[in-house]
Amino acid sequence: MNIAVIDDDNLVAFSLKTILESTGRITVAEMGSCGEDAIRIYRDHKPDVMLMDIRMEGMSGIEAGEKILAEFPEARLLYLTTFADDEYIIKALNMGAKGYILKQNFESIAPALEAVASGQTVFGDRIIDRIPELMPKKEEYDFAARGISAKEQEILGLVAKGLSNKEIAGSLFLSEGTVRNYISSLLDKLGLRDRTQLAVFYYTEVKSK
């Protein structure tokens, strides 16, 4: 897996490169130190995942991510930061980032990258715990109006928690093919594009109620 690391602290960037490449499964193909670098690197190299800091001089990681996703909706962006500010969490969720984890959870960085590369959405435990508090309270979502079954609701919740199809299948005693079918059905019924949008939908329309 080829990734790019964007961090305005060179020591952090090179440390991440050393740690991640020591796994033997991840190659840090490109590094940058600002939002402008992130945009240029993504355009030129299209890494499997871009690991990016939030607060940087000039253009922030969030601003760069918005521009990248506007041009490349398929981009997989994983934010790695020391900050768990509410504003950043909401923006990362709404813009379609594939994950948001804290730097101090260094042991989870490589697994998070691999999960994002495989199509999962990853938010650290501290981030997940904050999301319901940040969303405005709304009326209970009417699943019946969309023809969404109880089993589909259950799978929606597990997708939002970042479980893979294999993990969901094992948890619910279903085949992976059946889980894929349920997820495809959910995407179709809700008019969503991917697992990230399912997670955002769950935390904004269901969990917040």
PyMOL commands that set and color helices and strands:
alter all, ss='L'
color gray80, all
select helices_A, chain A and resi 10-21+35-45+61-71+86-95+106-117+125-134+144-146+150-160+165-172+176-190+195-206
alter helices_A, ss='H'
color red, helices_A
select strands_A, chain A and resi 2-6+27-32+49-52+77-81+99-102+122-123
alter strands_A, ss='S'
color yellow, strands_A
deselect
rebuild
show_as cartoon
